[in-house]
Amino acid sequence: MIIPIDEKIRIVGTEHAWQLERKRNYKGGKKWEPFKYYPSFRQAVAGAVHRDIRIHPAHGLSEAILAVADVVQKYEQLIPSEYRLSK
C-alpha cells in the first residue's frame, strides 16, 4: 500500500512495517527512499504529522498555532469524505 502525503513524502506499507519515504535525487533521476519505520499505520501517520509540524518555519506561538491548524487541515483533506468521522 502506498499513501502519498504530498509530492515529497509518502507512507508505504511493507510486509514487516510501515515506512515514511521521501523522494530523493538519485543518479540524474528521482528515487523514493525510506527514512522512518513504524509498526502500525496509525503511528506512521502520526509520525508524518509530527514531522510536518516540527519542520514548519513558524516563529512564535501564534504562528505555531496556525501552523498546526494548517498541518491538521492538510491531513484531513487526504481522507475521503465517506471515511471521515463526524464529531
N, CA, C and O atoms as CSV, one atom per row, in Angstrom:
chain,resi,resn,atom,element,x,y,z
A,1,MET,N,N,0.844,-1.173,0.000
A,1,MET,CA,C,0.000,0.000,0.000
A,1,MET,C,C,0.886,1.231,0.000
A,1,MET,O,O,1.864,1.301,0.744
A,2,ILE,N,N,0.544,2.202,-0.834
A,2,ILE,CA,C,1.275,3.463,-0.910
A,2,ILE,C,C,0.278,4.599,-0.736
A,2,ILE,O,O,-0.699,4.704,-1.477
A,3,ILE,N,N,0.539,5.452,0.258
A,3,ILE,CA,C,-0.335,6.590,0.538
A,3,ILE,C,C,0.487,7.864,0.357
A,3,ILE,O,O,1.324,8.178,1.203
A,4,PRO,N,N,0.261,8.608,-0.739
A,4,PRO,CA,C,1.005,9.856,-0.920
A,4,PRO,C,C,0.507,10.941,0.031
A,4,PRO,O,O,-0.698,11.158,0.162
A,5,ILE,N,N,1.435,11.612,0.686
A,5,ILE,CA,C,1.100,12.732,1.566
A,5,ILE,C,C,1.199,14.029,0.762
A,5,ILE,O,O,0.300,14.868,0.816
A,6,ASP,N,N,2.271,14.185,0.033
A,6,ASP,CA,C,2.452,15.286,-0.901
A,6,ASP,C,C,3.459,14.825,-1.941
A,6,ASP,O,O,3.735,13.630,-2.042
A,7,GLU,N,N,4.014,15.753,-2.719
A,7,GLU,CA,C,4.927,15.351,-3.791
A,7,GLU,C,C,6.291,14.888,-3.284
A,7,GLU,O,O,7.079,14.331,-4.049
A,8,LYS,N,N,6.577,15.114,-1.993
A,8,LYS,CA,C,7.880,14.756,-1.448
A,8,LYS,C,C,7.853,13.609,-0.441
A,8,LYS,O,O,8.875,12.957,-0.227
A,9,ILE,N,N,6.709,13.352,0.175
A,9,ILE,CA,C,6.610,12.361,1.257
A,9,ILE,C,C,5.454,11.408,0.983
A,9,ILE,O,O,4.414,11.802,0.455
A,10,ARG,N,N,5.657,10.143,1.354
A,10,ARG,CA,C,4.581,9.158,1.265
A,10,ARG,C,C,4.763,8.117,2.359
A,10,ARG,O,O,5.846,7.964,2.923
A,11,ILE,N,N,3.672,7.402,2.645
A,11,ILE,CA,C,3.695,6.279,3.585
A,11,ILE,C,C,3.556,5.012,2.761
A,11,ILE,O,O,2.698,4.924,1.882
A,12,VAL,N,N,4.402,4.031,3.047
A,12,VAL,CA,C,4.378,2.771,2.307
A,12,VAL,C,C,4.276,1.618,3.301
A,12,VAL,O,O,5.016,1.554,4.282
A,13,GLY,N,N,3.352,0.720,3.026
A,13,GLY,CA,C,3.225,-0.485,3.829
A,13,GLY,C,C,4.086,-1.588,3.223
A,13,GLY,O,O,4.051,-1.822,2.015
A,14,THR,N,N,4.851,-2.253,4.062
A,14,THR,CA,C,5.661,-3.389,3.621
A,14,THR,C,C,5.211,-4.623,4.395
A,14,THR,O,O,4.283,-4.556,5.201
A,15,GLU,N,N,5.855,-5.715,4.151
A,15,GLU,CA,C,5.499,-6.961,4.837
A,15,GLU,C,C,5.736,-6.877,6.341
A,15,GLU,O,O,5.055,-7.547,7.117
A,16,HIS,N,N,6.698,-6.059,6.752
A,16,HIS,CA,C,7.081,-6.025,8.161
A,16,HIS,C,C,6.804,-4.713,8.886
A,16,HIS,O,O,6.802,-4.679,10.117
A,17,ALA,N,N,6.571,-3.637,8.145
A,17,ALA,CA,C,6.420,-2.330,8.806
A,17,ALA,C,C,5.749,-1.333,7.872
A,17,ALA,O,O,5.524,-1.594,6.690
A,18,TRP,N,N,5.442,-0.186,8.453
A,18,TRP,CA,C,5.011,0.987,7.688
A,18,TRP,C,C,6.204,1.912,7.669
A,18,TRP,O,O,6.895,2.054,8.677
A,19,GLN,N,N,6.455,2.543,6.537
A,19,GLN,CA,C,7.608,3.423,6.477
A,19,GLN,C,C,7.261,4.751,5.823
A,19,GLN,O,O,6.437,4.826,4.912
A,20,LEU,N,N,7.919,5.798,6.317
A,20,LEU,CA,C,7.851,7.104,5.664
A,20,LEU,C,C,8.967,7.126,4.641
A,20,LEU,O,O,10.101,6.747,4.934
A,21,GLU,N,N,8.636,7.575,3.430
A,21,GLU,CA,C,9.625,7.678,2.373
A,21,GLU,C,C,9.649,9.107,1.841
A,21,GLU,O,O,8.632,9.799,1.823
A,22,ARG,N,N,10.841,9.532,1.408
A,22,ARG,CA,C,10.977,10.841,0.784
A,22,ARG,C,C,11.589,10.662,-0.604
A,22,ARG,O,O,12.372,9.743,-0.841
A,23,LYS,N,N,11.216,11.554,-1.507
A,23,LYS,CA,C,11.747,11.499,-2.863
A,23,LYS,C,C,13.111,12.171,-2.874
A,23,LYS,O,O,13.269,13.297,-2.402
A,24,ARG,N,N,14.094,11.463,-3.420
A,24,ARG,CA,C,15.470,11.964,-3.466
A,24,ARG,C,C,15.979,11.949,-4.894
A,24,ARG,O,O,15.531,11.150,-5.717
A,25,ASN,N,N,16.922,12.843,-5.182
A,25,ASN,CA,C,17.620,12.804,-6.463
A,25,ASN,C,C,18.610,11.653,-6.424
A,25,ASN,O,O,19.350,11.492,-5.453
A,26,TYR,N,N,18.622,10.850,-7.485
A,26,TYR,CA,C,19.492,9.692,-7.499
A,26,TYR,C,C,19.984,9.452,-8.918
A,26,TYR,O,O,19.212,9.057,-9.791
A,27,LYS,N,N,21.256,9.689,-9.142
A,27,LYS,CA,C,21.892,9.452,-10.444
A,27,LYS,C,C,21.091,10.043,-11.595
A,27,LYS,O,O,20.780,9.354,-12.567
A,28,GLY,N,N,20.763,11.315,-11.478
A,28,GLY,CA,C,20.054,12.002,-12.540
A,28,GLY,C,C,18.559,11.786,-12.568
A,28,GLY,O,O,17.875,12.367,-13.410
A,29,GLY,N,N,18.031,10.974,-11.681
A,29,GLY,CA,C,16.595,10.729,-11.632
A,29,GLY,C,C,16.067,10.912,-10.219
A,29,GLY,O,O,16.740,11.484,-9.362
A,30,LYS,N,N,14.881,10.430,-9.991
A,30,LYS,CA,C,14.259,10.505,-8.662
A,30,LYS,C,C,14.065,9.092,-8.135
A,30,LYS,O,O,13.819,8.155,-8.895
A,31,LYS,N,N,14.182,8.959,-6.816
A,31,LYS,CA,C,14.023,7.660,-6.176
A,31,LYS,C,C,13.394,7.871,-4.802
A,31,LYS,O,O,13.765,8.800,-4.085
A,32,TRP,N,N,12.437,7.006,-4.429
A,32,TRP,CA,C,11.839,7.054,-3.102
A,32,TRP,C,C,12.748,6.301,-2.139
A,32,TRP,O,O,13.184,5.184,-2.415
A,33,GLU,N,N,13.025,6.942,-0.997
A,33,GLU,CA,C,13.942,6.369,-0.011
A,33,GLU,C,C,13.290,6.367,1.372
A,33,GLU,O,O,12.865,7.419,1.849
A,34,PRO,N,N,13.203,5.202,2.026
A,34,PRO,CA,C,12.625,5.181,3.382
A,34,PRO,C,C,13.556,5.862,4.383
A,34,PRO,O,O,14.778,5.758,4.283
A,35,PHE,N,N,12.948,6.569,5.360
A,35,PHE,CA,C,13.770,7.205,6.393
A,35,PHE,C,C,13.232,7.012,7.801
A,35,PHE,O,O,13.924,7.345,8.764
A,36,LYS,N,N,12.025,6.488,7.955
A,36,LYS,CA,C,11.451,6.183,9.273
A,36,LYS,C,C,10.588,4.941,9.142
A,36,LYS,O,O,9.940,4.734,8.116
A,37,TYR,N,N,10.580,4.114,10.178
A,37,TYR,CA,C,9.805,2.872,10.176
A,37,TYR,C,C,8.889,2.835,11.399
A,37,TYR,O,O,9.265,3.280,12.484
A,38,TYR,N,N,7.677,2.296,11.207
A,38,TYR,CA,C,6.684,2.234,12.283
A,38,TYR,C,C,5.990,0.878,12.266
A,38,TYR,O,O,5.799,0.297,11.199
A,39,PRO,N,N,5.612,0.368,13.433
A,39,PRO,CA,C,4.914,-0.923,13.477
A,39,PRO,C,C,3.446,-0.852,13.056
A,39,PRO,O,O,2.865,-1.875,12.694
A,40,SER,N,N,2.828,0.344,13.096
A,40,SER,CA,C,1.412,0.443,12.731
A,40,SER,C,C,1.184,1.635,11.797
A,40,SER,O,O,1.971,2.581,11.756
A,41,PHE,N,N,0.086,1.557,11.053
A,41,PHE,CA,C,-0.286,2.651,10.156
A,41,PHE,C,C,-0.569,3.921,10.948
A,41,PHE,O,O,-0.165,5.016,10.555
A,42,ARG,N,N,-1.257,3.762,12.049
A,42,ARG,CA,C,-1.577,4.915,12.902
A,42,ARG,C,C,-0.308,5.649,13.328
A,42,ARG,O,O,-0.266,6.878,13.293
A,43,GLN,N,N,0.716,4.916,13.724
A,43,GLN,CA,C,1.972,5.531,14.146
A,43,GLN,C,C,2.689,6.193,12.970
A,43,GLN,O,O,3.334,7.227,13.141
A,44,ALA,N,N,2.579,5.605,11.780
A,44,ALA,CA,C,3.194,6.204,10.595
A,44,ALA,C,C,2.539,7.541,10.258
A,44,ALA,O,O,3.232,8.509,9.947
A,45,VAL,N,N,1.210,7.601,10.318
A,45,VAL,CA,C,0.508,8.859,10.062
A,45,VAL,C,C,0.879,9.889,11.133
A,45,VAL,O,O,1.157,11.046,10.816
A,46,ALA,N,N,0.883,9.471,12.386
A,46,ALA,CA,C,1.267,10.386,13.472
A,46,ALA,C,C,2.693,10.884,13.268
A,46,ALA,O,O,2.973,12.062,13.491
A,47,GLY,N,N,3.590,10.009,12.850
A,47,GLY,CA,C,4.973,10.411,12.581
A,47,GLY,C,C,5.060,11.432,11.461
A,47,GLY,O,O,5.840,12.381,11.545
A,48,ALA,N,N,4.263,11.246,10.410
A,48,ALA,CA,C,4.249,12.195,9.298
A,48,ALA,C,C,3.713,13.556,9.750
A,48,ALA,O,O,4.263,14.597,9.391
A,49,VAL,N,N,2.639,13.537,10.536
A,49,VAL,CA,C,2.063,14.787,11.050
A,49,VAL,C,C,3.071,15.507,11.947
A,49,VAL,O,O,3.296,16.707,11.787
A,50,HIS,N,N,3.673,14.786,12.879
A,50,HIS,CA,C,4.642,15.399,13.788
A,50,HIS,C,C,5.827,15.969,13.026
A,50,HIS,O,O,6.336,17.035,13.373
A,51,ARG,N,N,6.271,15.261,11.984
A,51,ARG,CA,C,7.379,15.745,11.164
A,51,ARG,C,C,7.005,17.068,10.501
A,51,ARG,O,O,7.782,18.022,10.539
A,52,ASP,N,N,5.813,17.130,9.890
A,52,ASP,CA,C,5.380,18.364,9.236
A,52,ASP,C,C,5.314,19.526,10.223
A,52,ASP,O,O,5.673,20.652,9.880
A,53,ILE,N,N,4.863,19.263,11.430
A,53,ILE,CA,C,4.788,20.324,12.442
A,53,ILE,C,C,6.197,20.750,12.867
A,53,ILE,O,O,6.476,21.943,12.988
A,54,ARG,N,N,7.079,19.780,13.091
A,54,ARG,CA,C,8.441,20.100,13.542
A,54,ARG,C,C,9.219,20.919,12.523
A,54,ARG,O,O,9.961,21.823,12.906
A,55,ILE,N,N,9.071,20.626,11.237
A,55,ILE,CA,C,9.891,21.314,10.233
A,55,ILE,C,C,9.224,22.584,9.691
A,55,ILE,O,O,9.793,23.253,8.829
A,56,HIS,N,N,8.036,22.923,10.181
A,56,HIS,CA,C,7.359,24.139,9.728
A,56,HIS,C,C,8.181,25.362,10.143
A,56,HIS,O,O,8.719,25.393,11.250
A,57,PRO,N,N,8.282,26.363,9.275
A,57,PRO,CA,C,9.134,27.520,9.590
A,57,PRO,C,C,8.498,28.566,10.519
A,57,PRO,O,O,8.956,29.708,10.548
A,58,ALA,N,N,7.483,28.211,11.258
A,58,ALA,CA,C,6.804,29.168,12.138
A,58,ALA,C,C,7.750,29.681,13.229
A,58,ALA,O,O,8.614,28.957,13.722
A,59,HIS,N,N,7.556,30.942,13.583
A,59,HIS,CA,C,8.300,31.568,14.680
A,59,HIS,C,C,7.280,32.198,15.613
A,59,HIS,O,O,6.446,32.994,15.182
A,60,GLY,N,N,7.343,31.852,16.863
A,60,GLY,CA,C,6.421,32.417,17.843
A,60,GLY,C,C,5.185,31.553,18.008
A,60,GLY,O,O,4.865,30.718,17.163
A,61,LEU,N,N,4.507,31.775,19.109
A,61,LEU,CA,C,3.362,30.956,19.487
A,61,LEU,C,C,2.194,31.087,18.513
A,61,LEU,O,O,1.600,30.081,18.126
A,62,SER,N,N,1.858,32.313,18.113
A,62,SER,CA,C,0.702,32.485,17.234
A,62,SER,C,C,0.941,31.827,15.872
A,62,SER,O,O,0.029,31.207,15.325
A,63,GLU,N,N,2.145,31.950,15.317
A,63,GLU,CA,C,2.457,31.287,14.050
A,63,GLU,C,C,2.450,29.771,14.213
A,63,GLU,O,O,2.022,29.052,13.309
A,64,ALA,N,N,2.920,29.281,15.357
A,64,ALA,CA,C,2.943,27.841,15.603
A,64,ALA,C,C,1.524,27.273,15.666
A,64,ALA,O,O,1.258,26.195,15.135
A,65,ILE,N,N,0.623,27.996,16.311
A,65,ILE,CA,C,-0.772,27.552,16.394
A,65,ILE,C,C,-1.387,27.491,14.996
A,65,ILE,O,O,-2.077,26.526,14.668
A,66,LEU,N,N,-1.146,28.499,14.180
A,66,LEU,CA,C,-1.649,28.497,12.806
A,66,LEU,C,C,-1.011,27.373,11.989
A,66,LEU,O,O,-1.676,26.755,11.158
A,67,ALA,N,N,0.267,27.111,12.224
A,67,ALA,CA,C,0.959,26.039,11.503
A,67,ALA,C,C,0.345,24.677,11.827
A,67,ALA,O,O,0.139,23.860,10.929
A,68,VAL,N,N,0.057,24.435,13.088
A,68,VAL,CA,C,-0.563,23.174,13.494
A,68,VAL,C,C,-1.931,23.032,12.835
A,68,VAL,O,O,-2.276,21.958,12.343
A,69,ALA,N,N,-2.702,24.102,12.826
A,69,ALA,CA,C,-4.020,24.065,12.182
A,69,ALA,C,C,-3.891,23.764,10.692
A,69,ALA,O,O,-4.688,23.001,10.145
A,70,ASP,N,N,-2.897,24.354,10.030
A,70,ASP,CA,C,-2.677,24.095,8.604
A,70,ASP,C,C,-2.289,22.642,8.346
A,70,ASP,O,O,-2.782,22.025,7.402
A,71,VAL,N,N,-1.415,22.098,9.175
A,71,VAL,CA,C,-0.987,20.711,9.006
A,71,VAL,C,C,-2.161,19.760,9.226
A,71,VAL,O,O,-2.343,18.815,8.459
A,72,VAL,N,N,-2.950,19.998,10.259
A,72,VAL,CA,C,-4.113,19.154,10.526
A,72,VAL,C,C,-5.084,19.206,9.345
A,72,VAL,O,O,-5.612,18.174,8.929
A,73,GLN,N,N,-5.318,20.388,8.814
A,73,GLN,CA,C,-6.216,20.523,7.665
A,73,GLN,C,C,-5.669,19.772,6.448
A,73,GLN,O,O,-6.435,19.149,5.713
A,74,LYS,N,N,-4.358,19.824,6.229
A,74,LYS,CA,C,-3.729,19.104,5.114
A,74,LYS,C,C,-4.017,17.608,5.212
A,74,LYS,O,O,-4.379,16.977,4.219
A,75,TYR,N,N,-3.859,17.045,6.399
A,75,TYR,CA,C,-4.077,15.608,6.570
A,75,TYR,C,C,-5.555,15.244,6.537
A,75,TYR,O,O,-5.916,14.162,6.073
A,76,GLU,N,N,-6.405,16.126,7.019
A,76,GLU,CA,C,-7.847,15.869,6.939
A,76,GLU,C,C,-8.300,15.810,5.488
A,76,GLU,O,O,-9.184,15.023,5.151
A,77,GLN,N,N,-7.717,16.619,4.632
A,77,GLN,CA,C,-8.089,16.630,3.222
A,77,GLN,C,C,-7.659,15.356,2.499
A,77,GLN,O,O,-8.197,15.043,1.437
A,78,LEU,N,N,-6.704,14.618,3.053
A,78,LEU,CA,C,-6.271,13.361,2.455
A,78,LEU,C,C,-7.290,12.240,2.667
A,78,LEU,O,O,-7.272,11.237,1.954
A,79,ILE,N,N,-8.180,12.414,3.651
A,79,ILE,CA,C,-9.165,11.386,3.986
A,79,ILE,C,C,-10.416,11.602,3.150
A,79,ILE,O,O,-11.017,12.673,3.233
A,80,PRO,N,N,-10.832,10.623,2.343
A,80,PRO,CA,C,-12.078,10.783,1.594
A,80,PRO,C,C,-13.258,11.012,2.540
A,80,PRO,O,O,-13.297,10.458,3.639
A,81,SER,N,N,-14.206,11.823,2.111
A,81,SER,CA,C,-15.309,12.234,2.978
A,81,SER,C,C,-16.099,11.060,3.546
A,81,SER,O,O,-16.592,11.148,4.670
A,82,GLU,N,N,-16.231,9.965,2.804
A,82,GLU,CA,C,-17.008,8.837,3.309
A,82,GLU,C,C,-16.327,8.101,4.466
A,82,GLU,O,O,-16.963,7.291,5.140
A,83,TYR,N,N,-15.037,8.376,4.701
A,83,TYR,CA,C,-14.319,7.728,5.801
A,83,TYR,C,C,-14.079,8.658,6.975
A,83,TYR,O,O,-13.514,8.236,7.984
A,84,ARG,N,N,-14.492,9.903,6.870
A,84,ARG,CA,C,-14.263,10.850,7.959
A,84,ARG,C,C,-15.216,10.572,9.115
A,84,ARG,O,O,-16.382,10.230,8.919
A,85,LEU,N,N,-14.694,10.726,10.301
A,85,LEU,CA,C,-15.518,10.552,11.496
A,85,LEU,C,C,-16.203,11.873,11.805
A,85,LEU,O,O,-15.587,12.936,11.730
A,86,SER,N,N,-17.467,11.801,12.149
A,86,SER,CA,C,-18.188,13.020,12.499
A,86,SER,C,C,-18.017,13.297,13.990
A,86,SER,O,O,-17.831,12.383,14.793
A,87,LYS,N,N,-18.085,14.567,14.335
A,87,LYS,CA,C,-17.881,14.963,15.739
A,87,LYS,C,C,-19.185,14.930,16.475
A,87,LYS,O,O,-19.228,15.230,17.669
